[in-house]
Amino acid sequence: MIAGQIINGLMIGGLYALVAVGFTSGVGVLHRINFAHTEVFMVCGFAGLVIAQAVPSIPLAMAGAL
């Protein structure tokens, strides 16, 4: 039970870090905040959810994000 919570915490923390790096790189290059960046993460998340329900495969979800 505790190991599952640790894994969940690391996964959520990794996602937060990924979003933060995306925002930081967008602001660094464009000197503006790109709010469409979050839409890409939502589409990728939904694609991953649909693929995970059909076929439990992370590489397919990552390919759907492209």
Phi, psi and omega in degrees: 000315180291322179297321177297320179293323178294317178296316178299318179296320178293322179295314180294319177298322177295320178295318177299318179295321179297317177295318181296319178295321178297315178296318182296317180292325177294318179291323180294325183271312186269343186060028175215157176273127180259101182283348176288346179300322180290331178295323178297318179296323179293316179298317179294322178295316178292322177297318177296322179295314180297316181292321181293330178286328180273308181224116181287082184219117180290321179300325177293322177294322179292323178292327177292339179285340181283000000 
